[in-house]
Structures are given as structure tokens and as C-alpha cells.
């Protein structure tokens, strides 16, 4: 492949078909074109495709009670919540969304400044999805990239987010201003993905192709379906490029203005992950970001808390989200 355009042409077009009920008519909604695995993982949920001002977002929603939006990390999809979302749906109306660029959501071009993948643009998707589902205020849980989107949403739309839980992240501006050799070694992709397209995209695709035959479960094969999609890999790199450019500009403006997250915030992180080895005061970093913060490590969890230690993750979320 000689160019980003050649790289992106490999992806299949996303289809859309029938309208779904009970959503604002301005949204284009249809069952998503991807794998039906969500039907097995989330029985009783429904699958919708909702058009926002900047993307088309794949959504799986179910349950009853206060609305709860859950956003996944990279390079995962809404499938990542399969061990905790059904239990949460007993008490909440759970909305699982694929971030723009990921899963079965659309993958718009990032633009010269990568702003289509700014956390502000991605947060706007979440706000519009929830509004079209009839939820003007909601609880929010995000992991990894989804937690970064959630953080920006709480800053940009404080009237929308009742509570925010962030799973295994620290703010981007903090990480980029505290770069150590350990951080570079542990999170090399944070820097590798910043290189111009299509070099990191092609390298990442080759790496995933080399190990795609190792998948032994339906969940792993579903993850591979997305990880082997060149359009998703390009979007993921654009997400990281935005983090090191337009997102930093937004953060620096907020810091200069003294702006903080005002809703209650829970930070939980992997006790077996890299953050505790790299940073001494994770909770203190978050206490500088928000006015009402609590949090702790999950001792037995690795980075994907919701999959490596779902029971502890669920217990922490239930305790926090409960009114």
C-alpha cells in the first residue's frame, strides 16, 4: 500500500437498512451489519445504529432503570462489557456504544488535524446517542479510550453526566508531561501510532494478522474481526494522533482556566497493570482533575478490568453508581 487512501480502500462498506422504534426520527437506525454475537452476550438487548452529527454509532441497549452509557477501549468494541453489563442491566438502562472508528460504528476521516477523533467529537457522539434514546442525563462508565471520551464529556457537558467512572487510565496531558523510559517501554504504541499513515497502520495489521490464528473463543474471534479491519486500525491511530495534538490543546485550555470535572468520579485501575509501577499517586492525579473523587486499585486485575476481574469491577461500579 502506497498511501492512506489505498489502505482505507481495503475496508468493506458499512450497510444500513430498516428503521427501529422508540427513537427520535432524526436518527438513522438499523440493525448493525456485523456479527450477531451481541444477541448471545446481551440477551434481551436490542441493536441500533444511530446517526449523530459526526458519525453513525453502533449501539446495543437493554435493561431498565436510570440510564447508563458504557464506552469501551482500544482496540476493543462493546463486546468488552459482556461479563458485567447483563448484571448492571438489572438495575440500569444500559447503553453500550462502539466509539466512532471502532467496532461496527462508522469510521470517518480524521482530517488534517485529526479533530474528527478528538475526545470532544467522540464525546459529542455519546451525548447525541443518549439524547436520541431519550436520556438527557445519565451515568457514564468508560474504559481506556472510552474513559478518555468520558472525561472529556464530563468537562464539556457537565449538565449531562451524573457520575463518571474511569477504568485504568490517567489523563493524557498528565501522561505526556510525565514521560519516563518506563512509560515509553510500557506504552510504546502511544508514540508509534503518532507516525504518519499508513506506516503504523500497516505494522499493526501485520502484527494482528500474525496472531489471528491464536483465537480460541468466540469473543477472541470477534475482536479479531475488528482488529483485522484496516479502516478500524487507521481510525485507532487517528484517535491516538488526536490525543497528542487537538486533545492536548483542549486540556491545556481547561487547565489554564482552572476547569475541573464536577460530577462524582470513580477511578479504578489494574493492580497488576503498568500504572501502579509507573506512578506513585494515581488517586492524587485524579483528585487534581475533579472536585469529588474516590478510587482504588483492583489487586487481581490487568488492564481490561472488566474482563480480567469482572466480579471486582462489577462490585466497584455497583457501589459507586448506586444512588
N, C-alpha and C positions, 0 to 999 in steps of 0.2 A: 504494500500500500504506500502510495506516494504522498497522500495528503489526508487531512482530516475528513474532507468530503468523501474520498474513497473509502475511508474507514467506516463512516456512518452509513454508507450505502449498503453495507452488509446486513443491516438490521431489517427485520420484516416490518411492514406497515401495521399499525395498530388499528384494529377494526372496532366499530361501534354499531349497535343495532337498535334494539327496542327501548321504549320509554319505561321507566319504573314509576311506581305510585308513591304518593305521600311526600314528594319532594317538590321544592319550588319549580315551576315550569321553565324558568330561565336556564336551568341546568340541563345539559345533555346527559342522560343516564341510560346505561345499558349494562347487561352482564359483561364482565371483562373477558378478553379473548384468551386469557391464559389458562393454566392448569386448574381443574376443578378441585384441587386438594383442599381448598378452603372449606368445602362442604363437609369433608371428613373432620377437619380440625375444629371447625366452628359450627356445630350443628345448631340449627335454628336461626342462624345469622342470614343476612341477605347480602348480595354482592351488587354494588352500584358503581357506575362510572360518572363522576360529577365534574362538569366543566367549570373551572374558575376563570378569573380574568387572565391567567397566565399559563394554564396547563389543564390537562384532564387527569383527574385523580382517581385511582382505583381504591375502592372502599369496601370493607366488609364490616357490617354493623349488626348488633344484636343485644339482647338483654333489656332490662327495664330499670328505671331509677334515674338519678342525676347523670347528666351526660359526661362521658369521659373519653377524651381523644388520646390515642396512643400512637406514637411515632417511632419507627424503627431506626436502626443504624446502618452503616455501610459494611459490606455490600449486601446486606440482608433485605428482607421485604416484610410485609405484615405477618408473614408466617412465623416470624420470630417470637410472637406472643402466644403461641399455641398452648403452652403449659401454664399460663396464668390468666389469659383473657376469659376463657369459659367460666372460671370461678368468679372473676370480677363481674361478669355479666349477670350474676345472681342479684347483685346489688346496684348495678350501674347500667346505663345505656352505653355500651362500649362501641366506639367507632375506631376501627383500625384502618389506617390510611397508608398506602405506599407514597413516600415522598416523590415529588416530581423528579424524574430521571431514574427512578428505581422501580423495581418490581414491574407491575403492569400499568403504572402511570405513564403519561406521555413524557417525552424526552426533548424538550425544546432546546434550540441552540443557546449556548451560554452568552453569546455576544462578545464583542471585542474586550469588554471589561469584566466578563464572566458574571455580570449582575443578574442574569436570569437564574443563577444558582446561589445568589446571596441568601443568607438566612432570612432576610426581610421578605424577599419574594416567596420563599418557601413557607414562611410563617403566614403570609397572606393567603396562600392556598388553604392552610388549615382553618383559618378564620372563616373563609368563604364556604368551605365544605361544611363546617358546623352550622353556619347560618342557613345554608340551603337544606340542611336536615332539621332546621327549626330550633337550633340551640344557640342562643345569643351569649350565654355564659357557660363555662364548662371547666371541668378538671382536666389536667394535662399531664401525661407521663411520656417521657422521651428517653431513649437510649442512644448513646453515641451521637451520630449526626442528628438524629431526631431530637436528642436533648439540646443540641445547639439551636435547632429550629425553635424548640420550646422556650429556651432562654430568650431568644430574640422576640418571640411572640409575647412573652410576659412583659418585656420592655416596651414594645411598640403598641400593644393592645392591653393595657392593664385592666381595662373595664371588661375584658372577655375572659381572662384566665383567673379562676377562683383559687386554684392551688397548682403548684408545679413540682413534679418530681423529676430529677435528672439522674440518670443512671450511668455511672463510670465515665464522667468527663470532668475536665476543668475548663474554664473559659479560654477561648482561643487567644485573646490578647494576652492573657497571663502566660500561656504556654510559649507563645512566640517571643515573649520578653524574658523567659527563663529557660533558654535553650542550653542544655548541657550535653556532653558527649553521651551520657546515658540515655537522654531523651532522643537524640539522633539515632542511636543504635536501636532503641526500642520501638521508635515510631518513624522509621526511615521513610515510610510511604508518605508522611506529611510533607516531605521535601521532594521525593521522587515524583509525585503526582503534579508538582508545580511546573515541571518542564513542559515546553510547548508540545501540543498534539502533533502527530499521533504517537510519539515515542513511548511515553509511559503507558498509553492505552494498549499498544501492541505488546509491550513487555508483560503487562498484567494478563492480557488474553492468553499469551503463550504459557504463562505460569498456571493459570486455571485449566487450560487445555491439558497440560501435562499430568494434572492430578484428577481430572474429571472422572476417570475410571475407578477412583477410590471410593466413590459414593456407595454406601451400603444401606441407606434408608431412603424412604420416600421424601423425607424432609431434606436430606442432603442433595438428592436429585433435583428437588425444586429450587434449592439455592443455586445449583449448577446451571439450571435453565436460564437464570438471570445473569450469572457471572460469565457465561459464555456469549452473552449478547454484546456485540461491540458498541451499540448505542448506549447501553447502560454503563459500560466502562468509561466511555467518553463523558457521560453526564457525571459520573462519580469523580472523575478527575477535575471537571469543571467546578464541582462542589468544593473540592479542596483548593482549587485556584482562587475561588471566591473568598474562601476563608482567609487566605493570605493577602487579600487586596481589599475589595469593597467591604467585606465584613470587618476588617481591622479598622477601616475608616469610620464605620458606624460605631464601633466600640470606643474608639478614641474620642469621638464626639460626645458619647454618653459619659465617659469618664471626665471629660473636661467640664461637662455640665453638672456633674455630681448625680447623675441619674442612676437609680437603683430599682431592682425588682421589689415590688411592694406586696405581692401576694405571698402567703406561706410557701416556703420552699423546702423540699426534702432532697438532700444529696446522699445517695448511697453508692458505694464503689466496691470493686472486687478486692477482697483481702489477699487473693493470690495473683492479682494483676500487677501492672507496672507502676501505677500511680503511687502506691504506698512506698515503693522502693525509691522513687524519684523525688517525692515531695513530702516534707515533714508535717505540714499542717493543711491538709485538704479541706477540712471543715472551715478553717480560718480564711481560706481563699474565698469560699462561698459566703462567709459572713461579711466580707467586704463588698459583695455583689448585691446583697439583698437585705431587707430590713427584718425579716423573720425567717431564720434558718435553723434547721436541725439536720442531723445526718450521722452516718456511721458506715464502717466497712462491713461487708458480709464475709466473714472469715473463710468460708469454703468456696467462694465464687471466683470464677475467672471473668474475663471481660464481658461476655454475654451473660450477665447475671440471670436474666430471665430464663435461660436455658441451662446454665451450669448449676444454679441453685434456685430453682423455681419456688420451692417452699419458703425459703427465707425472703426471697424477693416479694412474693405474694403477701407474706405476713407484714413486711415493712410497708408496702403500698396500702394494704387494707387499714393498718393502724393510722397512717397519715391521711388518707383520703376520707376517712370516716368523719362525719360532721360532729 
